Amino acid sequence: MAKKLQMSDYHRIAEERLGQCIHPALPRRKEKVLWRCANGHNFAVRADNVKAGSWCPTCTSRSRPWTLDLLAKVLQGTDIRCLSGAEDLSPKRLPPLPAQGRIMVEGSL
């Protein structure tokens, strides 16, 4: 039988994703838990789904595909620039990810 999670476990799970567990009390096993992502979005997802890889539905690329316009907005005010040649694409969608699964950028936030 799986070990029952304690509040400290929920906080650790959230911190691993740069977020917070904001649930007011120890949730029941299958209850949706309240979380806050690093971008300040509040959402409710079961802990077992978070442990399996789910996180903020607002930030996830499945619900919000990365386009060049969105990437430009996120990087506005930084010295980061795209090195993947994506700036020349039409329509304005990011290129297929390279084998390592990353878009190449340089600079810092």
N, CA and C atoms as a LAMMPS dump frame, in Angstrom:
ITEM: TIMESTEP
0
ITEM: NUMBER OF ATOMS
327
ITEM: BOX BOUNDS ff ff ff
-5.0000000000000000e+02 5.0000000000000000e+02
-5.0000000000000000e+02 5.0000000000000000e+02
-5.0000000000000000e+02 5.0000000000000000e+02
ITEM: ATOMS id mol type element x y z
1 1 1 N 0.844 -1.187 0
2 1 2 C 0 0 0
3 1 3 C 0.881 1.24 0
4 2 1 N 0.503 2.24 -0.774
5 2 2 C 1.292 3.467 -0.894
6 2 3 C 1.255 4.253 0.416
7 3 1 N 2.371 4.905 0.708
8 3 2 C 2.478 5.747 1.898
9 3 3 C 1.547 6.946 1.777
10 4 1 N 0.845 7.262 2.86
11 4 2 C -0.044 8.421 2.864
12 4 3 C 0.796 9.692 2.841
13 5 1 N 0.452 10.598 1.931
14 5 2 C 1.194 11.848 1.819
15 5 3 C 0.845 12.784 2.968
16 6 1 N 1.83 13.509 3.434
17 6 2 C 1.663 14.541 4.459
18 6 3 C 1.733 15.901 3.769
19 7 1 N 1.338 16.962 4.462
20 7 2 C 1.401 18.308 3.874
21 7 3 C 2.813 18.633 3.395
22 8 1 N 3.816 18.201 4.123
23 8 2 C 5.204 18.459 3.705
24 8 3 C 5.498 17.822 2.346
25 9 1 N 4.873 16.685 2.054
26 9 2 C 5.051 16.038 0.745
27 9 3 C 4.433 16.885 -0.37
28 10 1 N 3.249 17.438 -0.096
29 10 2 C 2.594 18.3 -1.094
30 10 3 C 3.431 19.553 -1.361
31 11 1 N 3.985 20.122 -0.301
32 11 2 C 4.831 21.314 -0.463
33 11 3 C 6.093 20.979 -1.258
34 12 1 N 6.683 19.821 -0.984
35 12 2 C 7.889 19.394 -1.709
36 12 3 C 7.58 19.175 -3.187
37 13 1 N 6.437 18.519 -3.472
38 13 2 C 6.028 18.274 -4.86
39 13 3 C 5.893 19.599 -5.617
40 14 1 N 5.259 20.585 -4.97
41 14 2 C 5.074 21.894 -5.607
42 14 3 C 6.402 22.61 -5.798
43 15 1 N 7.266 22.571 -4.793
44 15 2 C 8.564 23.248 -4.885
45 15 3 C 9.421 22.667 -6.002
46 16 1 N 9.294 21.363 -6.26
47 16 2 C 10.036 20.745 -7.367
48 16 3 C 9.625 21.339 -8.71
49 17 1 N 8.417 21.915 -8.756
50 17 2 C 7.906 22.533 -9.982
51 17 3 C 7.908 24.056 -9.881
52 18 1 N 8.649 24.578 -8.911
53 18 2 C 8.78 26.016 -8.663
54 18 3 C 7.437 26.658 -8.317
55 19 1 N 6.549 25.893 -7.707
56 19 2 C 5.234 26.384 -7.339
57 19 3 C 4.98 26.226 -5.852
58 20 1 N 3.706 26.298 -5.495
59 20 2 C 3.302 26.183 -4.102
60 20 3 C 2.062 25.309 -3.998
61 21 1 N 1.946 24.59 -2.899
62 21 2 C 0.701 23.922 -2.548
63 21 3 C -0.047 24.908 -1.66
64 22 1 N -1.227 25.348 -2.088
65 22 2 C -1.987 26.342 -1.326
66 22 3 C -3.265 25.736 -0.757
67 23 1 N -3.334 24.422 -0.714
68 23 2 C -4.505 23.738 -0.159
69 23 3 C -4.575 24.04 1.331
70 24 1 N -5.772 24.351 1.843
71 24 2 C -5.884 24.793 3.237
72 24 3 C -5.659 23.706 4.281
73 25 1 N -5.79 22.445 3.904
74 25 2 C -5.63 21.352 4.872
75 25 3 C -5.135 20.116 4.131
76 26 1 N -4.798 19.093 4.87
77 26 2 C -4.338 17.848 4.263
78 26 3 C -5.468 17.259 3.409
79 27 1 N -5.264 17.137 2.095
80 27 2 C -6.333 16.629 1.225
81 27 3 C -6.535 15.125 1.396
82 28 1 N -7.742 14.678 1.071
83 28 2 C -8.004 13.243 1.02
84 28 3 C -7.28 12.67 -0.189
85 29 1 N -7.12 11.383 -0.23
86 29 2 C -6.292 10.702 -1.232
87 29 3 C -6.642 11.084 -2.683
88 30 1 N -7.887 11.057 -3.069
89 30 2 C -8.285 11.316 -4.47
90 30 3 C -8.838 12.722 -4.679
91 31 1 N -8.696 13.577 -3.689
92 31 2 C -9.216 14.942 -3.771
93 31 3 C -8.315 15.818 -4.645
94 32 1 N -8.92 16.739 -5.373
95 32 2 C -8.125 17.721 -6.111
96 32 3 C -7.472 18.664 -5.106
97 33 1 N -6.213 18.982 -5.36
98 33 2 C -5.415 19.818 -4.468
99 33 3 C -5.242 21.186 -5.12
100 34 1 N -5.261 22.233 -4.31
101 34 2 C -5.056 23.586 -4.83
102 34 3 C -3.563 23.883 -4.902
103 35 1 N -3.131 24.341 -6.071
104 35 2 C -1.722 24.639 -6.334
105 35 3 C -1.609 26.043 -6.901
106 36 1 N -0.408 26.601 -6.864
107 36 2 C -0.089 27.865 -7.533
108 36 3 C 1.231 27.655 -8.265
109 37 1 N 1.234 27.941 -9.559
110 37 2 C 2.461 27.775 -10.353
111 37 3 C 3.375 28.984 -10.159
112 38 1 N 4.559 28.914 -10.728
113 38 2 C 5.542 29.989 -10.616
114 38 3 C 5.052 31.287 -11.252
115 39 1 N 4.089 31.189 -12.171
116 39 2 C 3.541 32.379 -12.82
117 39 3 C 2.32 32.936 -12.092
118 40 1 N 1.985 32.356 -10.938
119 40 2 C 0.896 32.873 -10.123
120 40 3 C -0.486 32.349 -10.464
121 41 1 N -0.586 31.349 -11.335
122 41 2 C -1.888 30.77 -11.675
123 41 3 C -2.307 29.778 -10.592
124 42 1 N -3.526 29.889 -10.101
125 42 2 C -4.082 28.928 -9.154
126 42 3 C -4.878 27.892 -9.927
127 43 1 N -4.774 26.621 -9.524
128 43 2 C -5.488 25.552 -10.207
129 43 3 C -5.645 24.369 -9.259
130 44 1 N -6.543 23.457 -9.592
131 44 2 C -6.802 22.274 -8.772
132 44 3 C -6.559 21.026 -9.6
133 45 1 N -5.64 20.184 -9.136
134 45 2 C -5.288 18.932 -9.803
135 45 3 C -4.97 17.91 -8.708
136 46 1 N -5.328 16.674 -8.923
137 46 2 C -5.004 15.632 -7.942
138 46 3 C -3.492 15.451 -7.852
139 47 1 N -3.016 15.146 -6.659
140 47 2 C -1.575 14.982 -6.428
141 47 3 C -0.979 13.863 -7.272
142 48 1 N -1.721 12.76 -7.453
143 48 2 C -1.171 11.674 -8.269
144 48 3 C -0.993 12.109 -9.724
145 49 1 N -1.851 12.998 -10.214
146 49 2 C -1.67 13.526 -11.572
147 49 3 C -0.457 14.446 -11.651
148 50 1 N -0.24 15.246 -10.61
149 50 2 C 0.944 16.116 -10.571
150 50 3 C 2.2 15.254 -10.532
151 51 1 N 2.199 14.228 -9.714
152 51 2 C 3.365 13.348 -9.63
153 51 3 C 3.627 12.654 -10.962
154 52 1 N 2.56 12.449 -11.755
155 52 2 C 2.696 11.806 -13.07
156 52 3 C 3.093 12.793 -14.165
157 53 1 N 3.193 14.104 -13.828
158 53 2 C 3.671 15.068 -14.817
159 53 3 C 2.748 16.224 -15.111
160 54 1 N 1.491 16.184 -14.668
161 54 2 C 0.582 17.317 -14.899
162 54 3 C 1.023 18.497 -14.055
163 55 1 N 0.699 19.673 -14.519
164 55 2 C 0.958 20.877 -13.726
165 55 3 C -0.025 21.941 -14.177
166 56 1 N 0.365 23.174 -14.23
167 56 2 C -0.546 24.291 -14.475
168 56 3 C -1.177 24.194 -15.876
169 57 1 N -2.513 24.095 -15.941
170 57 2 C -3.148 24.006 -17.259
171 57 3 C -3.047 25.293 -18.073
172 58 1 N -2.848 26.426 -17.419
173 58 2 C -2.703 27.693 -18.136
174 58 3 C -1.341 27.771 -18.81
175 59 1 N -0.328 27.263 -18.136
176 59 2 C 1.045 27.355 -18.658
177 59 3 C 1.426 26.209 -19.589
178 60 1 N 0.728 25.114 -19.519
179 60 2 C 1.144 23.942 -20.283
180 60 3 C 1.084 24.197 -21.79
181 61 1 N 2.015 23.657 -22.499
182 61 2 C 2.074 23.869 -23.949
183 61 3 C 0.925 23.17 -24.664
184 62 1 N 0.268 22.2 -24.02
185 62 2 C -0.862 21.529 -24.661
186 62 3 C -2.044 22.477 -24.818
187 63 1 N -2.249 23.34 -23.821
188 63 2 C -3.393 24.241 -23.902
189 63 3 C -3.012 25.599 -24.481
190 64 1 N -1.741 25.86 -24.562
191 64 2 C -1.274 27.164 -25.056
192 64 3 C -0.004 26.949 -25.875
193 65 1 N -0.157 26.624 -27.154
194 65 2 C 1.032 26.332 -27.954
195 65 3 C 1.952 27.54 -28.06
196 66 1 N 3.235 27.27 -28.057
197 66 2 C 4.236 28.335 -28.183
198 66 3 C 4.312 28.775 -29.626
199 67 1 N 4.051 30.04 -29.849
200 67 2 C 4.21 30.643 -31.167
201 67 3 C 5.348 31.65 -31.055
202 68 1 N 5.795 32.144 -32.193
203 68 2 C 6.854 33.156 -32.155
204 68 3 C 6.368 34.419 -31.456
205 69 1 N 5.093 34.759 -31.651
206 69 2 C 4.548 35.943 -30.988
207 69 3 C 4.566 35.784 -29.466
208 70 1 N 4.154 34.596 -28.98
209 70 2 C 4.156 34.345 -27.544
210 70 3 C 5.583 34.323 -27.01
211 71 1 N 6.495 33.687 -27.726
212 71 2 C 7.889 33.652 -27.304
213 71 3 C 8.462 35.067 -27.238
214 72 1 N 8.156 35.886 -28.23
215 72 2 C 8.644 37.276 -28.234
216 72 3 C 8.093 38.048 -27.038
217 73 1 N 6.823 37.826 -26.714
218 73 2 C 6.212 38.502 -25.568
219 73 3 C 6.874 38.083 -24.257
220 74 1 N 7.123 36.789 -24.101
221 74 2 C 7.752 36.275 -22.878
222 74 3 C 9.173 36.808 -22.729
223 75 1 N 9.889 36.913 -23.836
224 75 2 C 11.292 37.331 -23.783
225 75 3 C 11.483 38.839 -23.879
226 76 1 N 10.389 39.581 -24.043
227 76 2 C 10.484 41.035 -24.159
228 76 3 C 11.159 41.618 -22.915
229 77 1 N 12.1 42.505 -23.122
230 77 2 C 12.81 43.136 -22.012
231 77 3 C 14.009 42.345 -21.519
232 78 1 N 14.293 41.208 -22.154
233 78 2 C 15.481 40.433 -21.805
234 78 3 C 16.478 40.547 -22.951
235 79 1 N 17.678 40.037 -22.714
236 79 2 C 18.657 40.03 -23.801
237 79 3 C 18.746 38.653 -24.464
238 80 1 N 17.701 37.83 -24.289
239 80 2 C 17.687 36.49 -24.876
240 80 3 C 17.251 36.578 -26.329
241 81 1 N 17.934 35.838 -27.18
242 81 2 C 17.526 35.776 -28.584
243 81 3 C 17.518 34.331 -29.038
244 82 1 N 16.661 34.027 -29.992
245 82 2 C 16.497 32.672 -30.491
246 82 3 C 17.632 32.339 -31.449
247 83 1 N 18.229 31.168 -31.275
248 83 2 C 19.316 30.712 -32.154
249 83 3 C 18.877 29.567 -33.056
250 84 1 N 17.593 29.227 -33.019
251 84 2 C 17.097 28.075 -33.768
252 84 3 C 16.632 28.412 -35.169
253 85 1 N 16.768 29.648 -35.595
254 85 2 C 16.312 30.033 -36.915
255 85 3 C 14.806 30.19 -36.998
256 86 1 N 14.138 30.168 -35.845
257 86 2 C 12.676 30.231 -35.825
258 86 3 C 12.152 31.591 -36.249
259 87 1 N 12.974 32.623 -36.134
260 87 2 C 12.477 33.964 -36.451
261 87 3 C 12.133 34.136 -37.936
262 88 1 N 12.56 33.214 -38.786
263 88 2 C 12.293 33.309 -40.212
264 88 3 C 11.112 32.45 -40.66
265 89 1 N 10.399 31.842 -39.724
266 89 2 C 9.33 30.917 -40.085
267 89 3 C 8.047 31.63 -40.496
268 90 1 N 7.305 30.967 -41.355
269 90 2 C 5.975 31.419 -41.701
270 90 3 C 5.159 30.157 -41.986
271 91 1 N 4.005 29.947 -41.394
272 91 2 C 3.358 30.793 -40.403
273 91 3 C 4.14 30.819 -39.096
274 92 1 N 3.776 31.725 -38.224
275 92 2 C 4.555 31.979 -37.02
276 92 3 C 4.376 30.886 -35.967
277 93 1 N 4.905 29.729 -36.252
278 93 2 C 4.913 28.616 -35.306
279 93 3 C 6.362 28.235 -35.076
280 94 1 N 6.644 27.755 -33.885
281 94 2 C 8.014 27.335 -33.6
282 94 3 C 8.362 26.11 -34.424
283 95 1 N 9.631 25.935 -34.743
284 95 2 C 10.048 24.783 -35.545
285 95 3 C 9.937 23.504 -34.729
286 96 1 N 9.998 22.342 -35.386
287 96 2 C 10.044 21.098 -34.627
288 96 3 C 11.237 21.154 -33.677
289 97 1 N 11.045 20.604 -32.494
290 97 2 C 12.131 20.629 -31.519
291 97 3 C 13.268 19.741 -31.98
292 98 1 N 14.513 20.14 -31.718
293 98 2 C 15.648 19.28 -32.04
294 98 3 C 15.609 18.016 -31.191
295 99 1 N 16.494 17.087 -31.476
296 99 2 C 16.502 15.79 -30.804
297 99 3 C 16.506 15.912 -29.286
298 100 1 N 17.209 16.883 -28.74
299 100 2 C 17.268 17.026 -27.288
300 100 3 C 16.028 17.727 -26.734
301 101 1 N 15.083 18.129 -27.585
302 101 2 C 13.819 18.677 -27.137
303 101 3 C 13.864 20.113 -26.659
304 102 1 N 14.807 20.915 -27.159
305 102 2 C 14.929 22.289 -26.692
306 102 3 C 15.066 23.252 -27.873
307 103 1 N 14.532 24.444 -27.708
308 103 2 C 14.797 25.532 -28.637
309 103 3 C 16.054 26.216 -28.131
310 104 1 N 16.989 26.501 -28.997
311 104 2 C 18.252 27.108 -28.59
312 104 3 C 18.089 28.621 -28.46
313 105 1 N 18.478 29.144 -27.307
314 105 2 C 18.473 30.582 -27.073
315 105 3 C 19.778 30.957 -26.395
316 106 1 N 20.102 32.233 -26.45
317 106 2 C 21.26 32.706 -25.696
318 106 3 C 20.865 33.988 -24.975
319 107 1 N 21.53 34.272 -23.882
320 107 2 C 21.233 35.453 -23.096
321 107 3 C 20.81 35.053 -21.698
322 108 1 N 20.347 36.031 -20.915
323 108 2 C 19.912 35.731 -19.549
324 108 3 C 18.717 36.61 -19.207
325 109 1 N 17.93 36.129 -18.248
326 109 2 C 16.764 36.897 -17.809
327 109 3 C 17.164 38.013 -16.902
